[in-house]
Amino acid sequence: MQKGAPLFVGLLLLVISPANAQVAIDVAKINCQQFATYKVAHPDRLAIWLDGYFHGKRGDLSVDTQELDASTDKLKQYCLKNPEALLMQAVEALFGAGK
């Protein structure tokens, strides 16, 4: 084995190893097109976060999984029809206070 081989292998492993970068998403800036077309994250994951966020604002700590599925589908359909709307505004329009 050549003298530089261990160094080369070590550098190669650093380049090949996957990066474990954390990505923070500002949900207030996501629009419906990004949500519905998987541009930011899987829509179901964002919907779970949104559901928890809005339930938390109301002090409701329960999760109704069937309601969550139906709400996610409704939000996806709304977003496909209104791609430029901000996601948070879409949620407020569909599920806001009194709805």
N, CA, C and O atoms as CSV, one atom per row, in Angstrom:
chain,resi,resn,atom,element,x,y,z
A,1,MET,N,N,0.842,-1.172,0.000
A,1,MET,CA,C,0.000,0.000,0.000
A,1,MET,C,C,0.887,1.235,0.000
A,1,MET,O,O,1.909,1.247,0.685
A,2,GLN,N,N,0.538,2.243,-0.725
A,2,GLN,CA,C,1.322,3.458,-0.803
A,2,GLN,C,C,1.106,4.304,0.438
A,2,GLN,O,O,0.114,4.135,1.148
A,3,LYS,N,N,2.049,5.229,0.705
A,3,LYS,CA,C,1.984,6.070,1.896
A,3,LYS,C,C,0.740,6.950,1.935
A,3,LYS,O,O,0.174,7.162,3.007
A,4,GLY,N,N,0.319,7.448,0.827
A,4,GLY,CA,C,-0.826,8.360,0.789
A,4,GLY,C,C,-2.171,7.657,0.747
A,4,GLY,O,O,-3.210,8.312,0.818
A,5,ALA,N,N,-2.170,6.342,0.632
A,5,ALA,CA,C,-3.423,5.598,0.491
A,5,ALA,C,C,-4.350,5.748,1.691
A,5,ALA,O,O,-5.536,5.997,1.475
A,6,PRO,N,N,-3.899,5.615,2.953
A,6,PRO,CA,C,-4.817,5.766,4.081
A,6,PRO,C,C,-5.447,7.159,4.138
A,6,PRO,O,O,-6.624,7.306,4.469
A,7,LEU,N,N,-4.650,8.177,3.813
A,7,LEU,CA,C,-5.170,9.540,3.807
A,7,LEU,C,C,-6.246,9.683,2.736
A,7,LEU,O,O,-7.293,10.286,2.967
A,8,PHE,N,N,-5.969,9.114,1.552
A,8,PHE,CA,C,-6.931,9.184,0.455
A,8,PHE,C,C,-8.232,8.482,0.822
A,8,PHE,O,O,-9.313,9.011,0.566
A,9,VAL,N,N,-8.142,7.309,1.413
A,9,VAL,CA,C,-9.333,6.552,1.816
A,9,VAL,C,C,-10.124,7.336,2.856
A,9,VAL,O,O,-11.353,7.381,2.799
A,10,GLY,N,N,-9.427,7.952,3.801
A,10,GLY,CA,C,-10.109,8.752,4.818
A,10,GLY,C,C,-10.842,9.941,4.216
A,10,GLY,O,O,-11.979,10.228,4.591
A,11,LEU,N,N,-10.199,10.628,3.289
A,11,LEU,CA,C,-10.840,11.762,2.616
A,11,LEU,C,C,-12.020,11.296,1.776
A,11,LEU,O,O,-13.060,11.954,1.730
A,12,LEU,N,N,-11.855,10.165,1.115
A,12,LEU,CA,C,-12.937,9.617,0.305
A,12,LEU,C,C,-14.160,9.301,1.166
A,12,LEU,O,O,-15.290,9.571,0.761
A,13,LEU,N,N,-13.939,8.734,2.344
A,13,LEU,CA,C,-15.050,8.432,3.248
A,13,LEU,C,C,-15.752,9.708,3.712
A,13,LEU,O,O,-16.974,9.715,3.861
A,14,LEU,N,N,-15.009,10.772,3.939
A,14,LEU,CA,C,-15.620,12.040,4.332
A,14,LEU,C,C,-16.504,12.598,3.231
A,14,LEU,O,O,-17.576,13.141,3.496
A,15,VAL,N,N,-16.050,12.461,2.004
A,15,VAL,CA,C,-16.809,12.972,0.870
A,15,VAL,C,C,-18.055,12.128,0.625
A,15,VAL,O,O,-19.115,12.660,0.295
A,16,ILE,N,N,-17.928,10.821,0.785
A,16,ILE,CA,C,-19.036,9.911,0.507
A,16,ILE,C,C,-20.072,9.908,1.623
A,16,ILE,O,O,-21.257,9.718,1.352
A,17,SER,N,N,-19.662,10.112,2.860
A,17,SER,CA,C,-20.618,10.022,3.968
A,17,SER,C,C,-21.700,11.081,3.832
A,17,SER,O,O,-21.415,12.222,3.469
A,18,PRO,N,N,-22.934,10.708,4.119
A,18,PRO,CA,C,-24.045,11.646,3.957
A,18,PRO,C,C,-23.955,12.777,4.971
A,18,PRO,O,O,-23.509,12.592,6.104
A,19,ALA,N,N,-24.387,13.940,4.535
A,19,ALA,CA,C,-24.401,15.102,5.417
A,19,ALA,C,C,-25.625,15.018,6.319
A,19,ALA,O,O,-26.716,14.664,5.872
A,20,ASN,N,N,-25.439,15.338,7.556
A,20,ASN,CA,C,-26.538,15.329,8.514
A,20,ASN,C,C,-26.958,16.745,8.839
A,20,ASN,O,O,-27.028,17.125,10.008
A,21,ALA,N,N,-27.234,17.517,7.823
A,21,ALA,CA,C,-27.613,18.909,8.024
A,21,ALA,C,C,-29.064,18.992,8.467
A,21,ALA,O,O,-29.925,18.254,7.987
A,22,GLN,N,N,-29.308,19.890,9.374
A,22,GLN,CA,C,-30.678,20.137,9.801
A,22,GLN,C,C,-31.246,21.244,8.922
A,22,GLN,O,O,-30.550,22.202,8.586
A,23,VAL,N,N,-32.494,21.104,8.562
A,23,VAL,CA,C,-33.144,22.094,7.723
A,23,VAL,C,C,-34.336,22.637,8.490
A,23,VAL,O,O,-35.237,21.890,8.871
A,24,ALA,N,N,-34.331,23.921,8.710
A,24,ALA,CA,C,-35.459,24.572,9.378
A,24,ALA,C,C,-36.359,25.187,8.308
A,24,ALA,O,O,-35.881,25.793,7.349
A,25,ILE,N,N,-37.643,25.021,8.487
A,25,ILE,CA,C,-38.610,25.526,7.522
A,25,ILE,C,C,-39.475,26.566,8.203
A,25,ILE,O,O,-40.032,26.314,9.272
A,26,ASP,N,N,-39.591,27.731,7.590
A,26,ASP,CA,C,-40.500,28.761,8.097
A,26,ASP,C,C,-41.868,28.489,7.477
A,26,ASP,O,O,-42.116,28.835,6.322
A,27,VAL,N,N,-42.733,27.877,8.240
A,27,VAL,CA,C,-44.043,27.452,7.725
A,27,VAL,C,C,-44.860,28.647,7.237
A,27,VAL,O,O,-45.685,28.500,6.334
A,28,ALA,N,N,-44.645,29.811,7.814
A,28,ALA,CA,C,-45.383,31.014,7.411
A,28,ALA,C,C,-45.073,31.427,5.972
A,28,ALA,O,O,-45.836,32.182,5.369
A,29,LYS,N,N,-43.969,30.942,5.420
A,29,LYS,CA,C,-43.577,31.321,4.060
A,29,LYS,C,C,-43.933,30.278,3.010
A,29,LYS,O,O,-43.743,30.516,1.818
A,30,ILE,N,N,-44.442,29.134,3.430
A,30,ILE,CA,C,-44.799,28.070,2.481
A,30,ILE,C,C,-46.103,28.436,1.784
A,30,ILE,O,O,-47.084,28.805,2.429
A,31,ASN,N,N,-46.101,28.328,0.455
A,31,ASN,CA,C,-47.363,28.560,-0.254
A,31,ASN,C,C,-48.009,27.218,-0.597
A,31,ASN,O,O,-47.401,26.157,-0.450
A,32,CYS,N,N,-49.227,27.296,-1.047
A,32,CYS,CA,C,-49.991,26.079,-1.320
A,32,CYS,C,C,-49.354,25.212,-2.402
A,32,CYS,O,O,-49.381,23.985,-2.315
A,33,GLN,N,N,-48.787,25.847,-3.414
A,33,GLN,CA,C,-48.148,25.062,-4.473
A,33,GLN,C,C,-47.005,24.234,-3.898
A,33,GLN,O,O,-46.866,23.056,-4.227
A,34,GLN,N,N,-46.192,24.837,-3.047
A,34,GLN,CA,C,-45.084,24.116,-2.439
A,34,GLN,C,C,-45.594,22.962,-1.575
A,34,GLN,O,O,-45.003,21.882,-1.558
A,35,PHE,N,N,-46.681,23.196,-0.869
A,35,PHE,CA,C,-47.273,22.162,-0.022
A,35,PHE,C,C,-47.816,21.006,-0.856
A,35,PHE,O,O,-47.483,19.848,-0.604
A,36,ALA,N,N,-48.638,21.312,-1.833
A,36,ALA,CA,C,-49.343,20.282,-2.596
A,36,ALA,C,C,-48.434,19.506,-3.543
A,36,ALA,O,O,-48.765,18.386,-3.934
A,37,THR,N,N,-47.300,20.080,-3.914
A,37,THR,CA,C,-46.424,19.413,-4.871
A,37,THR,C,C,-45.137,18.880,-4.227
A,37,THR,O,O,-44.153,18.617,-4.919
A,38,TYR,N,N,-45.155,18.724,-2.900
A,38,TYR,CA,C,-44.038,18.097,-2.172
A,38,TYR,C,C,-42.720,18.871,-2.302
A,38,TYR,O,O,-41.654,18.272,-2.159
A,39,LYS,N,N,-42.761,20.169,-2.564
A,39,LYS,CA,C,-41.538,20.946,-2.768
A,39,LYS,C,C,-40.769,21.185,-1.474
A,39,LYS,O,O,-39.546,21.320,-1.505
A,40,VAL,N,N,-41.452,21.238,-0.350
A,40,VAL,CA,C,-40.803,21.546,0.922
A,40,VAL,C,C,-40.629,20.285,1.758
A,40,VAL,O,O,-39.550,20.019,2.287
A,41,ALA,N,N,-41.681,19.533,1.866
A,41,ALA,CA,C,-41.691,18.286,2.635
A,41,ALA,C,C,-42.939,17.520,2.223
A,41,ALA,O,O,-43.776,18.032,1.480
A,42,HIS,N,N,-43.056,16.311,2.701
A,42,HIS,CA,C,-44.253,15.518,2.417
A,42,HIS,C,C,-45.459,16.240,3.036
A,42,HIS,O,O,-45.419,16.589,4.216
A,43,PRO,N,N,-46.517,16.468,2.272
A,43,PRO,CA,C,-47.676,17.192,2.788
A,43,PRO,C,C,-48.264,16.593,4.071
A,43,PRO,O,O,-48.737,17.328,4.937
A,44,ASP,N,N,-48.234,15.278,4.191
A,44,ASP,CA,C,-48.782,14.656,5.397
A,44,ASP,C,C,-47.991,15.056,6.643
A,44,ASP,O,O,-48.569,15.246,7.713
A,45,ARG,N,N,-46.682,15.181,6.503
A,45,ARG,CA,C,-45.857,15.599,7.644
A,45,ARG,C,C,-46.151,17.040,8.035
A,45,ARG,O,O,-46.248,17.364,9.219
A,46,LEU,N,N,-46.291,17.892,7.043
A,46,LEU,CA,C,-46.632,19.286,7.342
A,46,LEU,C,C,-48.023,19.386,7.945
A,46,LEU,O,O,-48.258,20.192,8.845
A,47,ALA,N,N,-48.938,18.573,7.454
A,47,ALA,CA,C,-50.301,18.595,7.982
A,47,ALA,C,C,-50.329,18.174,9.445
A,47,ALA,O,O,-51.086,18.739,10.235
A,48,ILE,N,N,-49.526,17.204,9.812
A,48,ILE,CA,C,-49.446,16.779,11.214
A,48,ILE,C,C,-48.943,17.934,12.072
A,48,ILE,O,O,-49.482,18.200,13.146
A,49,TRP,N,N,-47.903,18.618,11.590
A,49,TRP,CA,C,-47.376,19.762,12.340
A,49,TRP,C,C,-48.440,20.846,12.472
A,49,TRP,O,O,-48.655,21.386,13.557
A,50,LEU,N,N,-49.103,21.160,11.359
A,50,LEU,CA,C,-50.146,22.200,11.378
A,50,LEU,C,C,-51.272,21.835,12.330
A,50,LEU,O,O,-51.762,22.685,13.074
A,51,ASP,N,N,-51.682,20.578,12.309
A,51,ASP,CA,C,-52.748,20.120,13.193
A,51,ASP,C,C,-52.337,20.317,14.650
A,51,ASP,O,O,-53.121,20.823,15.453
A,52,GLY,N,N,-51.140,19.929,14.985
A,52,GLY,CA,C,-50.655,20.110,16.348
A,52,GLY,C,C,-50.544,21.566,16.729
A,52,GLY,O,O,-50.882,21.947,17.850
A,53,TYR,N,N,-50.074,22.381,15.808
A,53,TYR,CA,C,-49.921,23.816,16.064
A,53,TYR,C,C,-51.270,24.459,16.386
A,53,TYR,O,O,-51.415,25.153,17.392
A,54,PHE,N,N,-52.246,24.220,15.522
A,54,PHE,CA,C,-53.540,24.872,15.729
A,54,PHE,C,C,-54.310,24.273,16.901
A,54,PHE,O,O,-55.014,24.999,17.603
A,55,HIS,N,N,-54.194,22.970,17.129
A,55,HIS,CA,C,-54.819,22.385,18.317
A,55,HIS,C,C,-54.177,22.939,19.584
A,55,HIS,O,O,-54.863,23.205,20.571
A,56,GLY,N,N,-52.863,23.110,19.551
A,56,GLY,CA,C,-52.153,23.670,20.693
A,56,GLY,C,C,-52.580,25.098,20.988
A,56,GLY,O,O,-52.699,25.485,22.150
A,57,LYS,N,N,-52.810,25.881,19.946
A,57,LYS,CA,C,-53.274,27.265,20.147
A,57,LYS,C,C,-54.624,27.298,20.859
A,57,LYS,O,O,-54.923,28.228,21.608
A,58,ARG,N,N,-55.424,26.277,20.614
A,58,ARG,CA,C,-56.754,26.199,21.242
A,58,ARG,C,C,-56.719,25.462,22.584
A,58,ARG,O,O,-57.736,25.367,23.270
A,59,GLY,N,N,-55.555,24.945,22.950
A,59,GLY,CA,C,-55.434,24.195,24.200
A,59,GLY,C,C,-56.003,22.792,24.110
A,59,GLY,O,O,-56.253,22.157,25.135
A,60,ASP,N,N,-56.209,22.307,22.909
A,60,ASP,CA,C,-56.760,20.973,22.673
A,60,ASP,C,C,-55.605,20.020,22.404
A,60,ASP,O,O,-54.901,20.167,21.405
A,61,LEU,N,N,-55.406,19.061,23.270
A,61,LEU,CA,C,-54.273,18.148,23.137
A,61,LEU,C,C,-54.653,16.796,22.548
A,61,LEU,O,O,-53.861,15.856,22.607
A,62,SER,N,N,-55.833,16.684,21.989
A,62,SER,CA,C,-56.266,15.411,21.406
A,62,SER,C,C,-55.922,15.357,19.922
A,62,SER,O,O,-55.763,16.385,19.264
A,63,VAL,N,N,-55.810,14.131,19.411
A,63,VAL,CA,C,-55.557,13.912,17.995
A,63,VAL,C,C,-56.592,12.923,17.485
A,63,VAL,O,O,-56.671,11.792,17.965
A,64,ASP,N,N,-57.375,13.348,16.525
A,64,ASP,CA,C,-58.344,12.474,15.868
A,64,ASP,C,C,-57.740,12.131,14.505
A,64,ASP,O,O,-57.753,12.958,13.593
A,65,THR,N,N,-57.219,10.928,14.365
A,65,THR,CA,C,-56.487,10.570,13.146
A,65,THR,C,C,-57.385,10.561,11.905
A,65,THR,O,O,-56.931,10.901,10.812
A,66,GLN,N,N,-58.643,10.178,12.065
A,66,GLN,CA,C,-59.552,10.197,10.914
A,66,GLN,C,C,-59.839,11.633,10.493
A,66,GLN,O,O,-59.893,11.940,9.302
A,67,GLU,N,N,-60.021,12.503,11.470
A,67,GLU,CA,C,-60.245,13.920,11.171
A,67,GLU,C,C,-59.001,14.520,10.514
A,67,GLU,O,O,-59.110,15.323,9.587
A,68,LEU,N,N,-57.824,14.131,10.996
A,68,LEU,CA,C,-56.574,14.625,10.429
A,68,LEU,C,C,-56.447,14.213,8.966
A,68,LEU,O,O,-56.066,15.032,8.129
A,69,ASP,N,N,-56.757,12.966,8.646
A,69,ASP,CA,C,-56.702,12.501,7.256
A,69,ASP,C,C,-57.664,13.290,6.372
A,69,ASP,O,O,-57.301,13.715,5.275
A,70,ALA,N,N,-58.886,13.482,6.849
A,70,ALA,CA,C,-59.883,14.218,6.069
A,70,ALA,C,C,-59.465,15.678,5.893
A,70,ALA,O,O,-59.614,16.246,4.811
A,71,SER,N,N,-58.944,16.274,6.953
A,71,SER,CA,C,-58.501,17.669,6.886
A,71,SER,C,C,-57.314,17.828,5.938
A,71,SER,O,O,-57.227,18.812,5.205
A,72,THR,N,N,-56.411,16.868,5.957
A,72,THR,CA,C,-55.249,16.914,5.067
A,72,THR,C,C,-55.696,16.838,3.614
A,72,THR,O,O,-55.200,17.586,2.771
A,73,ASP,N,N,-56.622,15.945,3.320
A,73,ASP,CA,C,-57.150,15.838,1.952
A,73,ASP,C,C,-57.834,17.128,1.524
A,73,ASP,O,O,-57.661,17.587,0.395
A,74,LYS,N,N,-58.600,17.701,2.420
A,74,LYS,CA,C,-59.304,18.959,2.126
A,74,LYS,C,C,-58.290,20.081,1.863
A,74,LYS,O,O,-58.474,20.882,0.947
A,75,LEU,N,N,-57.237,20.134,2.658
A,75,LEU,CA,C,-56.209,21.153,2.480
A,75,LEU,C,C,-55.465,20.960,1.161
A,75,LEU,O,O,-55.179,21.936,0.468
A,76,LYS,N,N,-55.151,19.729,0.810
A,76,LYS,CA,C,-54.476,19.457,-0.463
A,76,LYS,C,C,-55.335,19.930,-1.636
A,76,LYS,O,O,-54.829,20.558,-2.566
A,77,GLN,N,N,-56.633,19.626,-1.591
A,77,GLN,CA,C,-57.537,20.050,-2.668
A,77,GLN,C,C,-57.620,21.569,-2.755
A,77,GLN,O,O,-57.586,22.132,-3.849
A,78,TYR,N,N,-57.727,22.228,-1.617
A,78,TYR,CA,C,-57.758,23.691,-1.580
A,78,TYR,C,C,-56.481,24.257,-2.199
A,78,TYR,O,O,-56.524,25.194,-2.997
A,79,CYS,N,N,-55.356,23.678,-1.823
A,79,CYS,CA,C,-54.071,24.181,-2.305
A,79,CYS,C,C,-53.876,23.958,-3.795
A,79,CYS,O,O,-53.258,24.785,-4.466
A,80,LEU,N,N,-54.385,22.872,-4.316
A,80,LEU,CA,C,-54.298,22.647,-5.759
A,80,LEU,C,C,-55.106,23.687,-6.528
A,80,LEU,O,O,-54.740,24.061,-7.642
A,81,LYS,N,N,-56.199,24.151,-5.939
A,81,LYS,CA,C,-57.037,25.171,-6.574
A,81,LYS,C,C,-56.528,26.584,-6.324
A,81,LYS,O,O,-56.859,27.502,-7.075
A,82,ASN,N,N,-55.727,26.771,-5.276
A,82,ASN,CA,C,-55.231,28.090,-4.882
A,82,ASN,C,C,-53.718,28.031,-4.643
A,82,ASN,O,O,-53.269,28.224,-3.513
A,83,PRO,N,N,-52.936,27.770,-5.680
A,83,PRO,CA,C,-51.499,27.512,-5.491
A,83,PRO,C,C,-50.701,28.689,-4.920
A,83,PRO,O,O,-49.666,28.471,-4.289
A,84,GLU,N,N,-51.147,29.905,-5.121
A,84,GLU,CA,C,-50.389,31.063,-4.637
A,84,GLU,C,C,-50.718,31.437,-3.199
A,84,GLU,O,O,-50.009,32.240,-2.592
A,85,ALA,N,N,-51.780,30.870,-2.649
A,85,ALA,CA,C,-52.156,31.180,-1.262
A,85,ALA,C,C,-51.078,30.675,-0.309
A,85,ALA,O,O,-50.457,29.639,-0.548
A,86,LEU,N,N,-50.868,31.412,0.758
A,86,LEU,CA,C,-49.950,30.931,1.788
A,86,LEU,C,C,-50.626,29.800,2.553
A,86,LEU,O,O,-51.830,29.844,2.807
A,87,LEU,N,N,-49.856,28.802,2.912
A,87,LEU,CA,C,-50.388,27.616,3.572
A,87,LEU,C,C,-51.109,27.960,4.875
A,87,LEU,O,O,-52.194,27.442,5.138
A,88,MET,N,N,-50.520,28.820,5.679
A,88,MET,CA,C,-51.139,29.187,6.953
A,88,MET,C,C,-52.484,29.883,6.722
A,88,MET,O,O,-53.427,29.680,7.487
A,89,GLN,N,N,-52.574,30.701,5.673
A,89,GLN,CA,C,-53.842,31.355,5.348
A,89,GLN,C,C,-54.869,30.338,4.864
A,89,GLN,O,O,-56.057,30.464,5.161
A,90,ALA,N,N,-54.424,29.345,4.130
A,90,ALA,CA,C,-55.331,28.291,3.662
A,90,ALA,C,C,-55.910,27.530,4.849
A,90,ALA,O,O,-57.105,27.237,4.877
A,91,VAL,N,N,-55.071,27.212,5.823
A,91,VAL,CA,C,-55.536,26.494,7.012
A,91,VAL,C,C,-56.541,27.351,7.768
A,91,VAL,O,O,-57.574,26.848,8.211
A,92,GLU,N,N,-56.253,28.627,7.919
A,92,GLU,CA,C,-57.183,29.534,8.605
A,92,GLU,C,C,-58.515,29.613,7.854
A,92,GLU,O,O,-59.580,29.611,8.472
A,93,ALA,N,N,-58.452,29.683,6.518
A,93,ALA,CA,C,-59.670,29.780,5.719
A,93,ALA,C,C,-60.526,28.527,5.855
A,93,ALA,O,O,-61.753,28.606,5.926
A,94,LEU,N,N,-59.870,27.371,5.890
A,94,LEU,CA,C,-60.609,26.109,5.951
A,94,LEU,C,C,-61.029,25.716,7.361
A,94,LEU,O,O,-62.137,25.224,7.569
A,95,PHE,N,N,-60.150,25.933,8.320
A,95,PHE,CA,C,-60.355,25.362,9.653
A,95,PHE,C,C,-60.283,26.396,10.774
A,95,PHE,O,O,-60.239,26.027,11.948
A,96,GLY,N,N,-60.269,27.678,10.432
A,96,GLY,CA,C,-60.101,28.723,11.439
A,96,GLY,C,C,-61.230,28.753,12.459
A,96,GLY,O,O,-62.152,27.938,12.424
A,97,ALA,N,N,-61.131,29.700,13.353
A,97,ALA,CA,C,-62.100,29.839,14.447
A,97,ALA,C,C,-63.538,29.800,13.919
A,97,ALA,O,O,-63.868,30.450,12.928
A,98,GLY,N,N,-64.357,29.047,14.582
A,98,GLY,CA,C,-65.762,28.959,14.234
A,98,GLY,C,C,-66.079,27.998,13.106
A,98,GLY,O,O,-67.226,27.929,12.662
A,99,LYS,N,N,-65.087,27.252,12.630
A,99,LYS,CA,C,-65.349,26.324,11.505
A,99,LYS,C,C,-65.215,24.903,11.949
A,99,LYS,O,O,-65.397,23.986,11.149
